[in-house]
Amino acid sequence: MEEVDERLQAGKPKEADEWRFVGLLHLIGYTDTGLFPRLNEQRAEVEACIQNYMLALAQAK
């Protein structure tokens, strides 16, 4: 979030979008790798967060 905010304040919306995408990849990757068991225990919630995040990204354009 900090990186996105910094880029937006600097007037660099494309870079902000890139950081949003990085955040989405981390959210998906950390869940799918199984490296974070608590994420897998709450997979339904994580999946809902991913869907909400993707909707927010689509609306940000």
N, C-alpha and C positions, 0 to 999 in steps of 0.2 A: 504494500500500500504506500509506503514511504517513497519508493522509487517512482510509482505512478504519479503521486502528488507532486514530487519534485519536477518531473518532466512536464506535467500540465502547467505548473507555475512558470516554467521556463519557456512556455509556448511551443512545446514539442509534442503535439498529440500523437504523432506516429510512434515515437519512442515510448510514450505512455501505453499505447496499444501493445507494443512488443512486450512490455513488462507485465501487462495483464495476461498475455498469452503464456508467458513464463510461469506466472502464478497458477494458471489453469493446468499446465503440464505437471507442475509439482503436485498439485492436489490429486490429479489422476494417477501419476506415477507412484506416489507414496502409498496410495491405496492398493494398487495392483501388484506391487512388488512383495507385499507381505512383511516388509521391514518394520512396519509400525502396527503391531497387533491390535492396538486400541482402535485404529482406523478401520481395521477389518471387522472388529466387533460391532462397530457402528456404521457398517457399510451403507445401509439404507439412507442414513442421515447424510453421509458423505456424498452419495449419488445425488441426493436432492440438492445439496449445496453446489455440486458441479453443474447441475441443470440450471439452477438459479443464476449461477455465475455466467454461464453461457448466454442466458437470456439478457442479463445485464450488459454483457459485452455487445450483443447484437443491438441493443437499444442505445448504446453509447455512440454509435456511428452516426 
